[in-house]
Amino acid sequence: MKKVKASIRRTRGVSRRQALATAESSASFARIAENLAAAGRAFYARGWALGTSGNFSAVLSREPLRLAITSTGLDKGRLTPANFLQIDEACEVVCGDGKPSAEALLHLAVVRGVDAGAVLHTHSVWSTVLSGTHAAHGGIALEGYEMLKGLEGVRTHKHREWLPILENSQDMVDLGERVAETLRKEPGIHGFLLREHGLYTWGADLPEAQRHVEILEFLMEVLVRAGAAQAK
């Protein structure tokens, strides 16, 4: 009888710990989803993620790998926390209603490739234009601008930031592999472009990733407005 009671106490203890862990995980997911939704609405307001374009994610846990990510096909100007899913390392939905964009595979590739805490994908006019006109060069060089110092680890306007341009594809498995290869070949970059599609950038956490969106979108707009849309 004493062994049975001890077993019950241990089981109850485990159950309480599991319940507490589940509650903490749910609260974290809700908080991150709220912050991602706010970021998405702000990007919409800036013209960086109009209509259903763009997708946004943040890491919930590393072991096991879990991401909070936008459900597909949503108006980014109307995002709410309920529009976010939790997915695992195989891109399977763990909780939430809807399904992730096929581009969730690219988010996973970035998270694994650079240990990012958040990945943000925007579709501005500037990134669409530049990624098309500079595609033949394989990327765009950004240098000499004070705003470059807003990128993590950059200390001088003399920094040369390289934004690789990857050919777009509907084969997300292949594209994810090319993203992973680019991150291996170009260590230290803060983002990349998909041709005539848009920008992917990231950060150690969501605020850092948001800052990188603002910096890179600003610099791409400067290039277009300065007449550099046409590659030399």
Secondary structure, DSSP 8 states (H G I E B T S, - for coil): -HHHHHHHHHHHHHHHHHHHHHHHHHHHHHHHHHHHHHHHHHHHHTTSS-TT--EEEEEEETTTTEEEEEBSS--GGG--GGGEEEEETTS-EEESSS-B-TTHHHHHHHHHHH--SEEEEE--HHHHHHHHHTGGGTEEEEES-GGGGGSTT---TT-EEEEEEE---S-HHHHHHHHHHHHHHSTT--EEEETTTEEEEEESSHHHHHHHHHHHHHHHHHHHHTT--S--
